[in-house]
Amino acid sequence: MSDVLENKRSATRFRILVEIADRQPAVSQGEIADAVGVTSQAVSEYIRELVDDDLVEKEGRSRYRITKEGVDWLLSEAADVRRFADHVTEDILGNVQEDAAIAAAVIEEGESVTLTVEDGLLRATPGESGPATGVATTDADAGEDVGVTGFEGIIDLDPGDVTVLQIPPVRSGGSRAVDFPALAERSSSADIVAAAGVEAVVALRGADVDIDTRFAAGEVAVDAASRGLDVLVASTIDNVGRVTDALRDAEVAYEVSEL
C-alpha cells in the first residue's frame, strides 16, 4: 500500500507537494498551511525536506518549483491511491451496492441469481448455479435490465488480450503503407477494435474494419479487457506511448506489434 495511505507524515508531505505544484512558482507557506491544516512552521520544515530530497527546487525567496522527480513521485503515489480507492469502491462497497445486469430469463424481485459476464456485460440467471451470486431487487423479463445486490463470490472471468498494432505515421506513408488484408485478418478475432490517430482510422476503414471507438483508446482497452474482451488498438506510432501508458497504469498486460 502507498506510504500516503499508511503514514500521516507521508500524507501531509504529499498534500504539501500538490499545493506547491498548484501554486508554483510563487508559494505562500501560510496559504498552504491553511489548505493542509498544519502550521506555517510545519510547512516550512516539510518544504526544506522536499528540497533536500530533490522533489522541489528553490528559486528564490518564497519561490519554489516542483522537479521532475517530484512529479514522478506525485504520479506514483496518486496511482497507488487511485488503485486503493478502486479496490474500496469496487471490491468492498460493491458488495452493498446495487448494480444492473441483463436478465437471462424471467426474474422476480428477491430471487437469487447467478452472475456471469458475457460480451462484457453483467448477466443474471435465476438460481445459484455459479460461483458468483446476488439477489434481484427488481422484476425483469428475459433481456431486460434487472437490479442486483448482495453480491457474493467471484465471477469466473479471464481478462481479455490487448494488442496494440502500430500504424506508420503519414510522413512514413501512413495508411498507404498498410497491408489492408493483413490488418483485416488481425482485427477479425478482436471483440473491440479501437483507433488512435488519423492514420489508424483511415487504415481500418481501408481494411473495411468496423471501428468501435476513436477516442481514449487506451482507457477503452483497459475497461474492455477487464470485462474479458479481446481488444485490438490500431495506433499511429506517434500515439502508441499514450495508449500503452493507460494500459500500464491500470496494470493491464498488452502486446505491441507490427503488421
C-alpha positions in Angstrom: 0.0 0.0 0.0 1.1 3.6 -0.7 3.0 5.4 2.1 0.5 8.2 1.7 -2.3 5.9 2.9 -0.3 4.3 5.7 1.7 7.2 7.2 0.2 10.6 8.2 3.5 12.3 7.7 3.7 11.0 4.1 0.1 12.1 3.5 1.0 15.6 4.7 4.1 15.6 2.5 2.0 14.5 -0.5 -0.6 17.3 0.1 2.0 20.0 0.5 3.8 18.9 -2.7 0.4 19.0 -4.5 -0.1 22.6 -3.2 3.3 23.6 -4.4 2.7 22.2 -7.8 -0.6 24.0 -8.0 0.7 27.4 -6.8 4.3 27.5 -8.2 6.5 29.4 -8.5 5.1 32.0 -6.0 4.4 29.8 -3.0 2.8 31.2 0.2 3.5 28.9 3.1 0.6 30.5 5.0 -1.9 29.6 2.3 -0.5 26.1 2.1 -0.8 25.8 5.9 -4.4 26.8 5.8 -5.2 24.4 2.9 -3.5 21.4 4.5 -4.4 22.2 8.2 -0.9 22.5 9.7 1.2 25.4 10.9 3.3 27.6 8.7 6.4 26.4 10.6 5.5 22.8 9.8 5.1 23.7 6.1 8.5 25.3 6.2 10.0 22.1 7.6 8.3 19.9 5.0 9.4 22.2 2.2 13.0 22.1 3.4 12.8 18.2 3.4 11.3 18.3 -0.1 14.2 20.4 -1.3 16.7 18.2 0.3 15.1 15.2 -1.4 15.3 16.9 -4.8 11.5 16.9 -5.1 11.3 20.7 -5.0 13.7 23.3 -6.3 14.1 26.7 -4.5 14.3 29.6 -7.0 14.4 32.4 -4.5 12.5 33.9 -1.5 9.1 32.2 -1.4 9.6 30.8 -4.9 9.6 27.1 -5.4 9.1 24.7 -8.3 8.4 21.0 -8.3 11.1 19.0 -10.0 10.8 16.1 -12.4 11.5 13.7 -9.6 8.7 15.4 -7.6 6.3 15.0 -10.4 7.2 11.3 -10.8 6.7 10.8 -7.0 3.3 12.5 -7.1 2.2 10.5 -10.0 3.3 7.2 -8.4 1.6 7.9 -5.1 -1.5 9.2 -6.8 -1.8 6.0 -8.9 -1.5 3.9 -5.7 -4.2 6.0 -4.0 -6.4 5.6 -7.1 -5.9 1.8 -7.1 -6.8 1.6 -3.4 -9.9 3.8 -4.0 -11.0 1.5 -6.8 -10.5 -1.5 -4.5 -12.7 0.1 -1.9 -15.5 1.1 -4.3 -15.5 -2.0 -6.5 -14.4 -4.9 -4.3 -15.6 -3.8 -0.9 -18.5 -1.4 -1.3 -19.6 -3.2 -4.4 -21.0 -5.9 -2.1 -23.5 -3.5 -0.6 -24.3 -1.5 -3.8 -26.9 -2.2 -6.5 -25.8 -2.9 -10.0 -27.6 -3.6 -13.2 -27.5 -6.9 -15.2 -29.2 -8.3 -18.2 -31.8 -10.9 -17.2 -31.2 -14.3 -18.9 -34.8 -15.4 -18.1 -37.8 -14.1 -16.1 -36.6 -13.0 -12.7 -38.7 -11.9 -9.7 -37.7 -9.4 -7.1 -35.9 -11.1 -4.1 -34.9 -14.1 -6.2 -31.4 -15.4 -6.0 -29.4 -15.1 -9.3 -26.1 -16.4 -10.7 -23.9 -13.7 -12.2 -21.7 -14.1 -15.3 -20.2 -11.7 -17.8 -21.0 -12.2 -21.5 -19.9 -9.8 -24.2 -18.5 -7.5 -21.4 -21.9 -7.1 -19.8 -23.2 -8.5 -16.4 -25.8 -11.2 -16.9 -28.2 -12.6 -14.3 -29.6 -16.1 -14.4 -32.2 -17.4 -11.9 -30.8 -19.7 -9.3 -27.5 -20.2 -7.5 -25.6 -22.4 -10.0 -22.4 -20.5 -10.3 -19.5 -19.1 -8.2 -20.9 -15.5 -8.1 -24.4 -14.8 -6.9 -26.7 -11.9 -5.9 -30.3 -11.0 -5.1 -32.6 -9.4 -7.6 -34.0 -6.0 -6.5 -36.5 -5.7 -9.4 -38.7 -7.9 -11.6 -37.5 -8.4 -15.1 -38.4 -10.4 -18.2 -35.7 -12.1 -20.3 -33.5 -9.5 -22.0 -34.5 -6.6 -19.7 -32.2 -4.9 -17.1 -32.6 -6.2 -13.6 -31.2 -4.7 -10.4 -28.9 -6.9 -8.4 -27.4 -6.5 -4.9 -25.9 -8.7 -2.1 -23.1 -9.9 -4.3 -21.2 -12.9 -3.1 -18.3 -14.9 -4.7 -16.1 -14.0 -7.6 -17.2 -14.1 -11.3 -15.2 -16.6 -13.3 -13.7 -14.3 -15.8 -10.3 -14.3 -17.6 -9.1 -10.8 -18.7 -9.1 -10.2 -22.4 -6.0 -9.9 -24.5 -4.9 -6.4 -25.7 -2.8 -6.0 -28.9 -1.5 -2.6 -29.9 -0.9 -2.6 -33.6 1.5 0.1 -34.9 0.4 2.1 -37.9 3.0 4.2 -39.8 2.7 8.0 -39.4 1.8 9.9 -42.6 5.4 11.1 -43.0 6.3 7.4 -43.4 3.4 6.5 -45.8 0.6 6.4 -43.3 -2.3 4.2 -44.3 -0.8 3.8 -47.8 1.9 1.7 -46.2 -0.5 -0.7 -44.5 -1.3 -4.2 -45.8 -5.1 -3.9 -45.6 -5.8 -7.7 -45.9 -3.4 -8.4 -43.0 -5.0 -5.6 -40.9 -8.4 -7.1 -41.5 -7.2 -10.5 -40.5 -5.6 -9.3 -37.3 -8.8 -7.4 -36.4 -11.2 -10.3 -37.1 -10.5 -12.0 -33.8 -10.9 -8.9 -31.6 -14.1 -8.2 -29.7 -13.3 -4.5 -29.7 -11.4 -2.5 -32.3 -10.1 0.9 -31.3 -8.2 3.5 -33.3 -5.7 6.1 -32.1 -4.7 8.6 -34.7 -6.0 9.7 -38.1 -3.7 7.2 -39.9 -5.1 4.4 -37.9 -8.7 5.4 -38.6 -8.0 5.6 -42.3 -6.2 2.3 -42.3 -9.0 0.5 -40.6 -11.6 2.0 -42.9 -9.4 1.0 -45.9 -9.4 -2.6 -44.5 -13.2 -2.4 -44.1 -12.9 -3.0 -40.4 -15.6 -1.5 -38.1 -14.2 0.8 -35.5 -15.8 0.7 -32.1 -14.1 3.9 -30.8 -11.7 6.6 -32.0 -11.4 8.2 -28.6 -9.4 7.3 -25.4 -8.3 4.1 -27.0 -6.1 3.1 -24.1 -8.7 3.7 -21.4 -11.3 1.8 -23.5 -8.9 -1.1 -23.9 -8.4 -1.2 -20.1 -12.2 -1.3 -19.4 -12.9 -3.9 -22.2 -10.0 -6.2 -21.2 -11.2 -6.1 -17.5 -14.5 -7.4 -18.8 -13.0 -10.4 -20.6 -13.0 -8.8 -24.1 -10.1 -9.1 -26.5 -9.0 -5.7 -27.9 -7.1 -4.6 -30.9 -5.9 -1.0 -30.8 -4.6 0.2 -34.2 -2.4 3.2 -33.2 -0.3 5.6 -35.2 3.2 5.1 -34.0 3.2 8.6 -32.5 0.3 7.7 -30.3 1.4 4.3 -29.1 3.0 5.7 -25.9 -0.2 7.4 -24.9 -2.1 4.1 -25.4 0.4 1.9 -23.5 0.7 4.4 -20.6 -3.0 3.9 -19.9 -2.6 0.1 -20.1 0.5 0.2 -17.9 -1.1 2.5 -15.3 -4.0 0.0 -15.0 -1.6 -2.9 -14.9 -3.2 -4.5 -18.0 -1.0 -6.8 -20.0 -0.6 -6.0 -23.6 1.5 -6.7 -26.7 2.8 -4.2 -29.2 3.3 -5.5 -32.7 3.6 -4.5 -36.4 1.8 -5.9 -39.4 
